[in-house]
Each structure stands twice: as structure tokens, then as C-alpha cells.
Amino acid sequence: MVEPFQIRRVSRSLGAAMVATLVAGFLGLGISPVAVAQTVATDYPQRPIRLVVGFTAGGISDVLARALAARLSAAVGQQVVVENRAGAGTTIASDLVAKAAPDGYTLYVQDITTHAINASLYPHLPYDTVRDFTPVALFASTPLMLVTHPGTQVNTVAELTTLLRSKPGALSYGSSGNGTITHLAGELYRSSAGVDAAHVPYKGSSPTTQAILSGEVAFTFSSMPPAVQNVKAGRLRALAVTTPRRVDAVPDVPTMLEAGVRDYEIVLYSGLLAPRGLPAPIVRRLNAEFARLVAHDDVRAVFAGIGADPITTTPEAFATLMTREVERLGRLVRASGAKVE
């Protein structure tokens, strides 16, 4: 189900060129394409798989990857090793995967930063964000939460909007850095609601959380774990979540759309990519495995702990989403003026 993204399905063959060559050879021997596809999928994997994460250990992508890797290892009978390749805003990890062999033994846990944002944030990437990867499976959707310091004395998004309009540029919001998802969430709010607030970038989510807790900034769009923790403790006030529908972890918190901010949607989606040219039978095999993985109670419990919703969809729908988000977030990156050389 892909309700949060309203993805339309398209017909597209992923890795077809590679498989076509193999099929042609077997046809000469009188072996059917169906038999070839079954053989490719059945024989995979024959050795350990590395699951590359472009962030350090402990972040949302890393937590999701480790929860899924344990289950995937049991499902396919081979060890799945999570490999953290942090640095350069995830472009090091992306480049590694883009240049790896398309054999199913190097996979990539990507999110909205690695592709939709970085495609425009970095003007000289050593790979093509869409062309050099094979979309395999979308598996999680995670919101951000708009939170304020109690000292702002606002209880709703409407009240915050009124306050910001009454004092243009006087209040500030924090983010985990220029061009990050938390920065762009703030920029989307500014443009959609017609408000003016100063952007204060910090070096990561932890200092941003400390800034909002100390009242150094008036509001921020936070990832769910620290937001929920501090809201429940009364240290912060929750105003809205950024997904199109409410979140089970905080059912009383409205969406930005419900709060009256038109055309507002920021979803930290997570999915599985492979290098360009991964054979279609392996794509389908992995897609089916991930659909089963996210249905397990223990995996869902890990997801719930970080505010993530499990998602399943086709590789084609994931490809459509990725292309759409690269275009949509690219416009927002350019409007914000953020750039990393």
C-alpha cells in the first residue's frame, strides 16, 4: 500500500537489457525465458550481501537497515551485512553503489536525502541520481514533526503562522544543516504559509534539538524520536506532522494540511536501490522479500519506535516516486538557495 505518496503505477522493465542478453543465449539452446528467469532468481544469493547505508550508526536509515538485514539474512540463507559509508552528505555511499556490479550483492538503503535532495543540492555529482540506480523496494515512510518551544506561547500551526506574520523575520527556526530535509521542511512552510522566519542551520540533529529545547530558536521540523520524547516530557509542543495523514504514534497531532497549510507534504521515505542493470528476476525476488519483511511484528515494532510506517509497492511505482521527488524537491532546493560544492 502506498497511500502517503499517491503513486501511479507505470509499466517499466528494470534491468531488462542484461536479462535480454542472457535470454537470447538460452533461446538458442531451446530453453524458455521463464526457465531462465526462475533460474536467476532461484540461484540468488550465493554469497553474503552488503547493505550500504550513507549515514552513521544509530540514525533512522541505520536502524531500519539493521532491522531488515537480520530478517533478510534468515529469508535468503545468506548473511546480510550493514555497511555504514557516511560522508559528503551520503554521496560517498551513493557513488559506491552506483559503480558496483549489478549482481544483487551490493544494495543501498536510500532516503529522500540521498536522491531527491542531493540531485539538486550537489551540482557536480559523479553519478546520475536516477539513471545509475535500479529501484527495488520502497519500505518505510517517516514524518517530521513541527515543534515549538513553550516560550513561543502558540498551540497550533495557525497561531504560529499569525505570530510569524506579525513579526516578519524576527523569529527563527533551526535545522540540521543547509539543504537537509529539516531545512527544506521549514522552507516549504515559509512558502506555503506566506511567513518569514530566519533559518539557523546546525551541524546535525542533536544540536538542533538542544537549540529548540533552550529556546535559541522558536521552532523546528524534527525527526520523530526526539520530538515525541520531548513533547511527552512537556519540554516541547507538537503542532503538526508533515505527512498527508496522521501518525499512529501521535494520533492527536494534526497534519500540516489539516492545520491549514496548503500543498504541504514532506515525507522521509526509505527504500532499497541497486546499481543500474540489476536483472529483473532479482529485482522481483528482493521486492517480494521486503514486502514480507515489513509485515513481521518485530520489524514493525522497530519501525514504530522511530515513527516509521511500513510500505510496500512495486519497483515501477518506486521508480515513479523517485523521479517525481527529484523534480519536486529540486524546485524547493533551488528556491532555498542551498548548494554544496
C-alpha positions in Angstrom: 0.0 0.0 0.0 1.4 3.4 -0.9 -1.3 5.7 0.4 1.0 8.5 1.6 2.5 9.1 -1.8 -0.4 8.6 -4.2 1.9 6.8 -6.6 0.6 6.0 -10.1 1.8 2.7 -11.5 3.7 2.6 -14.7 5.0 -0.2 -16.9 8.7 -0.4 -16.9 11.3 -3.3 -17.1 14.2 -2.8 -14.7 17.4 -4.5 -15.7 15.8 -5.8 -18.8 18.8 -5.3 -21.1 21.0 -7.5 -19.0 18.4 -10.3 -18.8 17.6 -10.0 -22.5 21.2 -10.9 -23.4 21.0 -14.0 -21.2 17.6 -15.0 -22.5 18.8 -14.7 -26.2 21.6 -17.1 -25.5 19.3 -19.7 -23.8 16.7 -19.4 -26.5 19.4 -20.6 -29.0 19.6 -23.7 -26.8 15.8 -24.2 -26.7 15.4 -23.0 -23.1 12.4 -20.8 -22.3 12.7 -17.3 -20.9 10.5 -18.3 -18.0 13.0 -21.0 -17.1 15.9 -18.5 -17.3 14.1 -16.1 -15.0 13.3 -18.8 -12.5 17.0 -19.9 -12.5 18.3 -16.4 -12.0 16.0 -15.8 -9.0 16.4 -19.2 -7.5 20.2 -19.2 -7.6 20.4 -15.8 -5.9 22.1 -15.2 -3.5 25.1 -17.5 -3.3 27.2 -15.3 -1.0 26.8 -12.6 1.6 25.1 -9.3 0.6 26.2 -5.9 1.8 23.6 -3.4 2.6 25.1 0.1 2.3 23.9 3.0 4.5 25.0 6.5 3.8 24.7 7.6 7.4 26.5 6.8 10.7 25.2 4.1 13.0 22.1 5.0 15.1 20.2 7.2 12.6 16.9 6.3 11.1 18.3 4.7 8.0 20.8 2.7 10.0 18.1 1.5 12.4 15.8 0.5 9.5 18.6 -1.3 7.7 19.7 -3.4 10.7 16.1 -4.4 11.5 15.6 -5.5 7.9 19.0 -7.1 7.4 18.5 -9.6 10.2 15.2 -10.8 8.8 16.6 -10.8 5.2 19.5 -13.0 6.2 17.1 -15.6 7.5 14.9 -15.4 4.5 17.6 -15.8 1.8 20.0 -18.0 3.7 23.0 -15.7 3.4 24.5 -13.1 5.7 23.3 -9.5 5.0 26.0 -7.1 6.3 25.1 -3.5 7.0 28.0 -1.2 5.9 27.9 2.4 7.0 29.6 4.7 4.5 28.9 8.1 5.9 30.3 11.3 4.5 29.8 14.1 1.9 26.0 14.1 2.6 25.7 10.4 1.5 27.3 11.0 -1.9 30.2 8.7 -1.0 27.8 5.8 -0.4 25.7 6.6 -3.5 28.8 6.7 -5.7 30.0 3.4 -4.3 26.7 1.7 -5.1 26.3 3.3 -8.5 29.7 1.9 -9.5 29.2 -1.6 -8.0 28.4 -4.7 -10.1 24.7 -5.1 -10.8 24.6 -8.6 -9.3 22.4 -8.1 -6.2 25.3 -8.3 -3.7 25.6 -4.5 -3.2 22.3 -2.9 -2.2 21.6 0.6 -0.9 19.2 1.9 1.8 18.3 5.3 0.4 16.1 8.0 1.6 14.8 11.4 0.5 18.3 13.0 1.2 20.4 10.6 -0.9 18.5 11.2 -4.1 15.6 13.7 -4.1 17.6 16.4 -2.3 21.2 15.7 -3.3 20.3 15.7 -7.0 20.0 19.5 -6.8 22.0 20.3 -3.7 25.2 19.0 -5.3 25.8 20.5 -8.8 28.6 18.0 -9.8 27.7 14.5 -8.6 29.8 11.7 -10.1 26.7 9.6 -10.9 23.2 10.2 -12.3 20.7 10.2 -9.5 18.0 8.3 -11.4 19.7 6.6 -14.4 22.5 4.9 -12.4 20.3 3.1 -9.9 17.7 0.3 -10.0 14.7 1.0 -7.7 13.9 -2.3 -5.9 11.5 -1.7 -3.0 10.0 1.1 -1.0 9.7 0.0 2.6 9.1 2.9 5.0 7.6 6.3 5.4 8.7 8.6 8.3 7.2 12.0 9.0 8.8 15.1 10.6 7.1 16.9 13.4 6.7 20.7 13.7 7.5 21.5 17.3 7.9 24.8 19.2 9.4 25.9 22.4 6.7 26.5 25.0 8.0 30.1 25.3 6.5 30.9 22.0 3.1 30.5 23.6 1.5 29.1 20.5 -0.6 25.9 20.5 -1.5 25.5 16.8 0.1 26.0 13.4 -2.4 28.8 12.7 -1.2 30.6 15.8 2.4 30.2 14.8 1.6 31.5 11.3 -0.2 34.5 12.8 2.8 35.2 15.1 5.3 34.9 12.3 3.3 37.2 10.0 3.1 39.8 12.8 6.9 39.8 13.2 8.4 39.2 9.8 12.0 37.8 10.2 12.0 38.4 14.0 11.8 34.7 14.9 14.0 31.8 13.7 13.8 28.1 13.0 16.5 25.6 13.3 17.6 22.8 11.0 20.3 20.1 10.9 22.1 21.9 8.1 21.7 23.7 4.8 19.8 21.6 2.3 18.8 19.0 4.8 15.2 17.7 5.0 14.6 19.7 8.1 15.8 22.9 6.3 13.6 22.2 3.3 10.6 21.4 5.5 11.0 24.9 7.0 11.3 26.4 3.6 8.2 24.7 2.3 6.3 26.0 5.4 7.6 29.6 4.7 6.5 29.5 1.0 3.2 27.6 1.5 2.0 29.7 4.5 3.5 33.0 3.4 5.6 33.6 6.5 9.1 35.0 7.1 11.4 33.3 9.6 15.2 33.3 9.8 16.9 30.0 9.1 19.6 28.8 11.6 21.5 25.8 10.4 23.2 23.5 12.9 25.6 20.6 12.4 23.3 17.7 12.9 20.0 16.9 14.6 21.4 16.8 18.2 22.5 20.4 18.3 19.2 21.4 16.6 17.3 19.6 19.4 19.3 21.4 22.0 18.7 24.7 20.3 14.9 24.3 20.4 15.0 23.0 23.9 16.9 26.0 25.1 14.7 28.5 23.2 17.5 29.6 20.9 15.1 29.1 18.0 11.3 29.3 18.0 10.5 26.2 16.1 11.9 23.3 14.1 10.8 20.4 12.0 12.2 17.5 14.0 12.6 13.8 13.3 10.1 11.7 15.3 12.2 10.1 18.1 13.5 13.2 19.8 10.3 15.1 19.0 7.9 12.6 20.6 10.2 12.1 23.6 10.4 15.8 24.4 6.7 16.5 23.7 5.7 13.8 26.1 8.1 15.2 28.7 6.5 18.7 28.2 9.7 20.3 27.0 8.4 20.9 23.5 4.9 21.5 22.0 3.8 19.4 19.0 1.9 21.4 16.3 1.7 19.1 13.3 3.2 16.2 11.3 4.4 16.6 7.7 2.8 13.5 6.2 -0.5 13.6 4.3 -2.2 11.5 7.0 -1.8 11.4 10.8 0.7 9.2 12.5 -0.2 6.3 14.7 2.4 7.2 17.3 0.8 10.6 17.9 -2.8 10.3 16.7 -3.9 13.6 18.3 -1.3 15.7 16.3 -2.8 17.0 13.1 -1.1 17.1 9.7 0.1 20.3 8.2 -2.7 20.0 5.6 -5.3 19.6 8.4 -3.7 22.6 10.1 -4.5 24.8 7.0 -1.1 24.8 5.2 -2.0 24.1 1.6 0.1 21.8 -0.6 2.3 20.8 2.3 3.9 17.3 2.2 7.3 16.2 3.3 7.8 12.5 3.7 11.1 10.9 4.7 10.7 7.8 2.6 13.2 4.9 2.7 13.7 2.4 0.0 16.1 -0.2 -1.4 18.2 0.6 -4.5 20.7 -1.4 -6.5 23.2 -0.5 -9.2 21.7 0.1 -12.7 21.2 -3.1 -14.6 20.2 -5.4 -11.8 18.4 -8.4 -13.5 14.6 -8.2 -13.3 14.2 -11.6 -11.6 16.5 -10.5 -8.8 14.6 -7.2 -8.5 11.3 -9.1 -8.2 12.8 -11.5 -5.7 14.0 -8.8 -3.4 10.9 -6.8 -3.8 8.8 -9.7 -2.6 11.2 -10.4 0.2 11.0 -6.9 1.5 7.2 -7.0 1.3 7.3 -10.0 3.6 9.9 -8.5 5.9 7.9 -5.3 6.8 4.9 -7.5 7.7 6.8 -9.1 10.6 5.8 -8.0 14.1 9.3 -7.5 15.3 10.2 -5.3 12.3 7.0 -3.3 12.7 7.9 -2.8 16.4 11.3 -1.3 15.4 9.6 0.9 12.8 7.0 2.1 15.3 9.8 3.0 17.7 11.1 5.6 15.3 7.7 6.7 14.0 8.1 4.9 10.6 5.2 3.4 8.7 5.8 0.2 6.7 5.1 0.5 3.0 5.1 -2.0 0.1 4.9 -1.2 -3.6 6.2 -2.3 -6.9 9.6 -1.4 -8.3 7.9 0.5 -11.1 5.9 2.6 -8.6 9.0 3.3 -6.6 10.8 4.4 -9.8 7.9 6.8 -10.4 8.1 8.2 -6.9 11.8 8.7 -7.0 11.7 10.6 -10.3 8.8 12.8 -9.1 10.5 13.6 -5.8 13.8 14.5 -7.5 11.9 17.1 -9.5 9.7 18.3 -6.7 12.4 18.6 -4.0 14.8 20.0 -6.7 12.5 23.0 -7.1 12.5 23.5 -3.3 16.3 23.2 -3.1 16.7 25.8 -5.8 14.2 28.2 -4.2 16.0 27.9 -0.9 19.3 28.8 -2.4 21.1 25.9 -0.7 24.1 24.4 -2.5 27.1 22.3 -1.7 30.1 22.5 -3.9 
